[in-house]
Amino acid sequence: MTDPAEAWSWRKDGLCRFYGPELFFPHDQETRGDRLRRESTAKAICRDCPVKFDCYEHALRRSEEWGVWGGTSEADRRRSRGSRLDQAANY
């Protein structure tokens, strides 16, 4: 069994640690335009992040419903999960 602290150890190398969570997670009363701009900025930070893949895998394993993880938004991950389910159904 993996130590919970070890499972999250990749986070110490994430570029997101230099920014507040308000950039990576939705706000109350956020308009669609505000959300798209915020997500675009967060994804740009993720693009060069050394732990982007670990972060993305974490979001998929934990079914993270909110925020930008590994350069993906909630909608991106929903599409990705749907696509993988569709592929599995074809086998």
DSSP file (Angstrom, degrees, kcal/mol; ACC not computed):
  #  RESIDUE AA STRUCTURE BP1 BP2  ACC     N-H-->O    O-->H-N    N-H-->O    O-->H-N    TCO  KAPPA ALPHA  PHI   PSI    X-CA   Y-CA   Z-CA
    1    1 A M              0   0    0      0, 0.0     2,-0.3     0, 0.0     0, 0.0   0.000 360.0 360.0 360.0 137.4    0.0    0.0    0.0
    2    2 A T        -     0   0    0      1,-0.1     3,-0.0     2,-0.0     5,-0.0  -0.586 360.0-114.6 -81.6 135.5    1.3    3.4   -0.9
    3    3 A D     >  -     0   0    0     -2,-0.3     4,-2.3     1,-0.1     3,-0.3  -0.521  23.3-132.8 -64.2 128.5    1.9    6.0    1.8
    4    4 A P  H  > S+     0   0    0      0, 0.0     4,-1.0     0, 0.0    -1,-0.1   0.863 106.4  51.9 -55.3 -38.4   -0.6    8.9    1.2
    5    5 A A  H  4 S+     0   0    0      1,-0.2     3,-0.4     2,-0.2     4,-0.2   0.901 110.5  48.4 -65.4 -39.2    2.2   11.5    1.6
    6    6 A E  H >4 S+     0   0    0     -3,-0.3     3,-1.4     1,-0.2     4,-0.3   0.873 104.5  59.6 -67.1 -37.3    4.3    9.7   -0.9
    7    7 A A  H 3< S+     0   0    0     -4,-2.3     3,-0.3     1,-0.3    -1,-0.2   0.781 112.4  39.6 -62.6 -26.6    1.4    9.5   -3.4
    8    8 A W  T >< S+     0   0    0     -4,-1.0     3,-1.9    -3,-0.4     4,-0.3   0.331  83.5 106.5-101.6   5.0    1.2   13.3   -3.3
    9    9 A S  G X   +     0   0    0     -3,-1.4     3,-1.3     1,-0.3     4,-0.3   0.763  66.7  69.5 -61.1 -26.5    5.0   13.9   -3.3
   10   10 A W  G >  S+     0   0    0     -4,-0.3     3,-1.8    -3,-0.3    -1,-0.3   0.779  83.0  75.0 -60.3 -26.3    5.0   15.0   -7.0
   11   11 A R  G X  S+     0   0    0     -3,-1.9     3,-1.6     1,-0.3    -1,-0.2   0.793  80.5  68.3 -61.0 -29.1    3.1   18.2   -6.0
   12   12 A K  G <  S+     0   0    0     -3,-1.3    -1,-0.3    -4,-0.3    -2,-0.2   0.726 102.9  46.6 -64.6 -18.5    6.2   19.7   -4.5
   13   13 A D  G <  S+     0   0    0     -3,-1.8    -1,-0.3    -4,-0.3    38,-0.2   0.395  86.9 116.5-101.1   1.0    7.6   20.0   -8.0
   14   14 A G    X   -     0   0    0     -3,-1.6     3,-1.4    -4,-0.3     4,-0.1  -0.477  65.0-139.2 -74.3 138.7    4.4   21.4   -9.6
   15   15 A L  G >  S+     0   0    0      1,-0.3     3,-1.8    -2,-0.2    -1,-0.1   0.753  98.2  75.0 -65.1 -23.1    4.6   24.9  -11.1
   16   16 A C  G >  S+     0   0    0      1,-0.3     3,-2.2     2,-0.2    -1,-0.3   0.716  74.7  79.2 -63.0 -19.6    1.1   25.6   -9.6
   17   17 A R  G <  S+     0   0    0     -3,-1.4    -1,-0.3     1,-0.3    -2,-0.1   0.696  87.8  58.0 -63.9 -16.0    2.8   25.9   -6.1
   18   18 A F  G <  S+     0   0    0     -3,-1.8     2,-0.3    -4,-0.1    -1,-0.3   0.454 105.6  58.4 -89.9  -1.3    3.8   29.4   -7.1
   19   19 A Y  S <  S-     0   0    0     -3,-2.2     5,-0.0    -4,-0.1     0, 0.0  -0.861  88.1-105.0-126.5 158.6    0.1   30.4   -7.7
   20   20 A G    >   -     0   0    0     -2,-0.3     3,-1.7     1,-0.1     4,-0.5  -0.417  32.2-111.4 -79.4 159.8   -3.0   30.5   -5.6
   21   21 A P  G >> S+     0   0    0      0, 0.0     4,-1.7     0, 0.0     3,-0.9   0.723 108.3  78.8 -63.9 -20.4   -5.8   27.9   -6.0
   22   22 A E  G 34 S+     0   0    0      1,-0.3     5,-0.0     2,-0.2    16,-0.0   0.722  90.9  54.3 -63.0 -18.8   -8.1   30.6   -7.4
   23   23 A L  G <4 S+     0   0    0     -3,-1.7    19,-0.3     1,-0.1    -1,-0.3   0.785 115.7  36.6 -81.0 -28.0   -6.3   30.2  -10.7
   24   24 A F  T <4 S+     0   0    0     -3,-0.9    44,-2.5    -4,-0.5    -2,-0.2   0.549 113.6  56.4-103.3 -10.6   -6.9   26.5  -10.9
   25   25 A F  S  < S-     0   0    0     -4,-1.7    41,-0.0    42,-0.2    -1,-0.0  -0.939  87.2 -99.6-128.1 147.8  -10.3   26.2   -9.4
   26   26 A P        -     0   0    0      0, 0.0     2,-0.3     0, 0.0    -2,-0.1  -0.207  33.0-137.9 -65.1 153.4  -13.7   27.7  -10.3
   27   27 A H    >   -     0   0    0      4,-0.1     3,-1.4     1,-0.1     2,-0.2  -0.738  26.4 -96.8-105.9 155.0  -15.1   30.7   -8.4
   28   28 A D  T 3  S+     0   0    0     -2,-0.3     3,-0.1     1,-0.3    -1,-0.1  -0.495 112.2  13.8 -64.4 142.4  -18.6   31.3   -7.3
   29   29 A Q  T 3  S+     0   0    0      1,-0.2     2,-0.3    -2,-0.2    -1,-0.3   0.681  88.2 160.7  64.2  19.8  -20.4   33.5   -9.8
   30   30 A E    <   -     0   0    0     -3,-1.4    -1,-0.2     4,-0.1     2,-0.1  -0.575  34.1-134.6 -73.9 128.2  -17.7   33.0  -12.4
   31   31 A T     >  -     0   0    0     -2,-0.3     4,-2.7    -3,-0.1     5,-0.2  -0.353  22.4-108.7 -76.5 164.4  -18.9   33.8  -15.9
   32   32 A R  H  > S+     0   0    0      1,-0.2     4,-2.6     2,-0.2     5,-0.2   0.920 121.2  49.7 -59.2 -44.2  -18.2   31.5  -18.8
   33   33 A G  H  > S+     0   0    0      2,-0.2     4,-2.2     1,-0.2    -1,-0.2   0.910 110.9  48.9 -62.1 -43.1  -15.8   34.0  -20.3
   34   34 A D  H  > S+     0   0    0      2,-0.2     4,-2.7     1,-0.2    -1,-0.2   0.914 111.5  50.3 -61.8 -42.7  -14.0   34.4  -16.9
   35   35 A R  H  X S+     0   0    0     -4,-2.7     4,-3.1     1,-0.2     5,-0.2   0.930 110.1  49.1 -61.9 -45.7  -13.8   30.6  -16.6
   36   36 A L  H  X S+     0   0    0     -4,-2.6     4,-2.1     1,-0.2    -1,-0.2   0.898 113.4  46.7 -62.3 -41.1  -12.3   30.2  -20.1
   37   37 A R  H  X S+     0   0    0     -4,-2.2     4,-2.2     2,-0.2    -1,-0.2   0.921 114.0  47.7 -65.9 -43.9   -9.7   32.9  -19.5
   38   38 A R  H  X S+     0   0    0     -4,-2.7     4,-2.6     1,-0.2    -2,-0.2   0.938 113.6  47.2 -62.9 -47.1   -8.8   31.4  -16.1
   39   39 A E  H  X S+     0   0    0     -4,-3.1     4,-2.9     1,-0.2    -1,-0.2   0.886 110.1  53.2 -62.6 -38.6   -8.5   27.9  -17.5
   40   40 A S  H  X S+     0   0    0     -4,-2.1     4,-1.8    -5,-0.2    -1,-0.2   0.914 111.2  46.1 -62.3 -43.1   -6.5   29.1  -20.4
   41   41 A T  H  X S+     0   0    0     -4,-2.2     4,-1.6     2,-0.2    -2,-0.2   0.928 114.1  47.9 -65.1 -45.4   -4.0   30.8  -18.1
   42   42 A A  H  X S+     0   0    0     -4,-2.6     4,-2.3   -19,-0.3    -2,-0.2   0.917 110.8  51.0 -62.2 -43.8   -3.8   27.7  -15.8
   43   43 A K  H  X S+     0   0    0     -4,-2.9     4,-1.9     1,-0.2    -1,-0.2   0.851 105.6  56.4 -63.5 -33.9   -3.3   25.4  -18.7
   44   44 A A  H  X S+     0   0    0     -4,-1.8     4,-0.6     2,-0.2    -1,-0.2   0.883 108.4  47.4 -64.6 -37.6   -0.5   27.6  -20.0
   45   45 A I  H >< S+     0   0    0     -4,-1.6     3,-0.8     1,-0.2    -2,-0.2   0.920 111.9  50.4 -67.2 -43.5    1.3   27.2  -16.6
   46   46 A C  H >< S+     0   0    0     -4,-2.3     3,-2.0     1,-0.2    -2,-0.2   0.825  93.6  75.8 -62.3 -32.4    0.7   23.4  -16.8
   47   47 A R  H 3< S+     0   0    0     -4,-1.9    -1,-0.2     1,-0.3    -2,-0.2   0.842 106.1  31.8 -52.2 -39.0    2.1   23.2  -20.3
   48   48 A D  T << S+     0   0    0     -3,-0.8    -1,-0.3    -4,-0.6    -2,-0.2   0.284  90.1 126.5-102.4   9.8    5.7   23.5  -19.0
   49   49 A C    X   -     0   0    0     -3,-2.0     3,-1.3    -4,-0.2     4,-0.2  -0.498  56.4-143.9 -75.1 132.6    5.2   21.8  -15.7
   50   50 A P  T 3  S+     0   0    0      0, 0.0     3,-0.2     0, 0.0     4,-0.1   0.678 100.9  43.8 -69.6 -16.1    7.6   18.9  -14.9
   51   51 A V  T 3> S+     0   0    0    -38,-0.2     4,-2.6     1,-0.1     5,-0.2   0.099  75.0 119.8-113.9  22.2    4.9   16.9  -13.1
   52   52 A K  H <> S+     0   0    0     -3,-1.3     4,-2.5     1,-0.2     5,-0.2   0.897  77.1  47.3 -53.8 -46.2    2.1   17.5  -15.6
   53   53 A F  H  > S+     0   0    0     -4,-0.2     4,-2.8     2,-0.2    -1,-0.2   0.919 111.9  49.5 -65.6 -43.8    1.6   13.8  -16.4
   54   54 A D  H  > S+     0   0    0      1,-0.2     4,-2.3     2,-0.2    -1,-0.2   0.907 112.6  49.0 -59.7 -41.9    1.6   12.8  -12.7
   55   55 A C  H  X S+     0   0    0     -4,-2.6     4,-2.3     2,-0.2    -2,-0.2   0.919 111.8  48.0 -63.9 -45.9   -1.0   15.5  -12.0
   56   56 A Y  H  X S+     0   0    0     -4,-2.5     4,-2.1    -5,-0.2    -2,-0.2   0.925 111.8  49.6 -61.8 -45.9   -3.2   14.4  -14.9
   57   57 A E  H  X S+     0   0    0     -4,-2.8     4,-2.8     1,-0.2     5,-0.2   0.893 109.3  52.9 -61.7 -40.1   -3.0   10.8  -13.8
   58   58 A H  H  X S+     0   0    0     -4,-2.3     4,-2.7    -5,-0.2    -1,-0.2   0.939 107.7  51.2 -58.9 -47.4   -3.9   11.8  -10.3
   59   59 A A  H  <>S+     0   0    0     -4,-2.3     5,-2.2     1,-0.2     4,-0.4   0.881 113.2  45.2 -60.5 -39.1   -7.0   13.7  -11.5
   60   60 A L  H ><5S+     0   0    0     -4,-2.1     3,-0.7     3,-0.2    -1,-0.2   0.927 113.8  48.2 -70.6 -44.9   -8.1   10.6  -13.5
   61   61 A R  H 3<5S+     0   0    0     -4,-2.8    -2,-0.2     1,-0.2    -1,-0.2   0.892 119.8  38.4 -61.7 -39.9   -7.5    8.1  -10.7
   62   62 A R  T 3<5S-     0   0    0     -4,-2.7    -1,-0.2    -5,-0.2    -2,-0.2   0.422 104.7-127.2 -92.7   1.0   -9.3   10.3   -8.1
   63   63 A S  T < 5 -     0   0    0     -3,-0.7     2,-0.2    -4,-0.4    -3,-0.2   0.923  30.8-158.4  50.6  48.6  -12.0   11.4  -10.6
   64   64 A E      < -     0   0    0     -5,-2.2    -1,-0.2    -6,-0.2     5,-0.1  -0.401  13.1-171.9 -59.0 122.0  -11.3   15.0   -9.7
   65   65 A E        +     0   0    0     -2,-0.2     2,-0.4    -3,-0.2    -1,-0.2   0.652  60.9  52.3 -92.4 -17.2  -14.5   16.9  -10.6
   66   66 A W  S    S+     0   0    0      8,-0.1    -1,-0.1     7,-0.1   -41,-0.1  -0.928  88.5  10.3-127.7 144.2  -13.2   20.5  -10.2
   67   67 A G  S    S-     0   0    0     -2,-0.4     2,-0.6    -3,-0.0   -42,-0.2  -0.022  83.7 -58.4  92.5 171.1  -10.2   22.5  -11.3
   68   68 A V        +     0   0    0    -44,-2.5     2,-0.4     5,-0.1     5,-0.2  -0.850  53.7 174.8 -94.1 122.7   -7.4   22.3  -13.8
   69   69 A W  B >   -A   72   0A   0      3,-2.3     3,-1.6    -2,-0.6   -17,-0.0  -0.998  67.0  -9.8-130.6 127.0   -5.2   19.3  -13.2
   70   70 A G  T 3  S-     0   0    0     -2,-0.4     3,-0.1     1,-0.3    -1,-0.1   0.811 130.1 -53.2  57.4  31.4   -2.3   18.3  -15.5
   71   71 A G  T 3  S+     0   0    0      1,-0.2     2,-0.4   -29,-0.1    -1,-0.3   0.631 115.7 111.0  80.4  13.9   -3.3   20.9  -18.1
   72   72 A T  B <   -A   69   0A   0     -3,-1.6    -3,-2.3     4,-0.0    -1,-0.2  -0.950  54.7-145.0-124.2 143.6   -6.9   19.6  -18.3
   73   73 A S     >  -     0   0    0     -2,-0.4     4,-2.3    -5,-0.2     5,-0.2  -0.361  38.9 -95.3 -90.1 176.0  -10.2   21.2  -17.2
   74   74 A E  H  > S+     0   0    0      1,-0.2     4,-2.2     2,-0.2     5,-0.2   0.932 127.9  49.0 -56.5 -46.5  -13.2   19.4  -15.8
   75   75 A A  H  > S+     0   0    0      1,-0.2     4,-2.3     2,-0.2    -1,-0.2   0.894 108.4  53.4 -63.2 -41.0  -14.8   19.3  -19.3
   76   76 A D  H  > S+     0   0    0      1,-0.2     4,-2.4     2,-0.2    -1,-0.2   0.929 110.9  46.4 -59.0 -45.6  -11.5   17.9  -20.8
   77   77 A R  H  X S+     0   0    0     -4,-2.3     4,-2.7     2,-0.2    -1,-0.2   0.870 109.6  53.5 -69.1 -35.9  -11.4   15.1  -18.3
   78   78 A R  H  X S+     0   0    0     -4,-2.2     4,-2.4     2,-0.2    -1,-0.2   0.931 111.4  46.4 -61.9 -44.3  -15.1   14.2  -18.8
   79   79 A R  H  X S+     0   0    0     -4,-2.3     4,-2.5     2,-0.2    -2,-0.2   0.910 112.4  50.8 -63.0 -41.8  -14.5   14.0  -22.6
   80   80 A S  H  X S+     0   0    0     -4,-2.4     4,-2.3     2,-0.2    -2,-0.2   0.918 111.0  47.5 -63.2 -44.6  -11.4   11.8  -22.0
   81   81 A R  H  X S+     0   0    0     -4,-2.7     4,-2.3     1,-0.2    -1,-0.2   0.914 112.9  49.5 -63.2 -42.7  -13.3    9.5  -19.6
   82   82 A G  H  X S+     0   0    0     -4,-2.4     4,-2.3    -5,-0.2    -2,-0.2   0.900 110.2  50.7 -62.7 -41.0  -16.1    9.2  -22.1
   83   83 A S  H  X S+     0   0    0     -4,-2.5     4,-2.3     2,-0.2    -1,-0.2   0.908 110.9  48.1 -64.4 -42.8  -13.7    8.5  -25.0
   84   84 A R  H  X S+     0   0    0     -4,-2.3     4,-2.3     2,-0.2    -1,-0.2   0.878 111.3  50.6 -67.2 -36.8  -12.0    5.7  -23.0
   85   85 A L  H  X S+     0   0    0     -4,-2.3     4,-1.9     2,-0.2    -2,-0.2   0.902 110.3  50.2 -66.0 -40.1  -15.3    4.2  -22.1
   86   86 A D  H  X S+     0   0    0     -4,-2.3     4,-0.9     2,-0.2    -2,-0.2   0.914 111.4  48.6 -62.9 -42.9  -16.3    4.2  -25.7
   87   87 A Q  H >< S+     0   0    0     -4,-2.3     3,-0.7     1,-0.2     4,-0.3   0.911 110.2  50.9 -64.0 -42.3  -13.1    2.5  -26.7
   88   88 A A  H >< S+     0   0    0     -4,-2.3     3,-1.4     1,-0.2    -1,-0.2   0.864 104.8  57.5 -63.9 -35.8  -13.4   -0.1  -24.1
   89   89 A A  H 3< S+     0   0    0     -4,-1.9    -1,-0.2     1,-0.3    -2,-0.2   0.754 100.0  59.5 -67.1 -23.1  -17.0   -0.9  -25.2
   90   90 A N  T <<        0   0    0     -4,-0.9    -1,-0.3    -3,-0.7    -2,-0.2   0.523 360.0 360.0 -84.2  -5.0  -15.6   -1.7  -28.7
   91   91 A Y    <         0   0    0     -3,-1.4    -1,-0.2    -4,-0.3    -2,-0.1   0.462 360.0 360.0 -88.8 360.0  -13.3   -4.5  -27.5
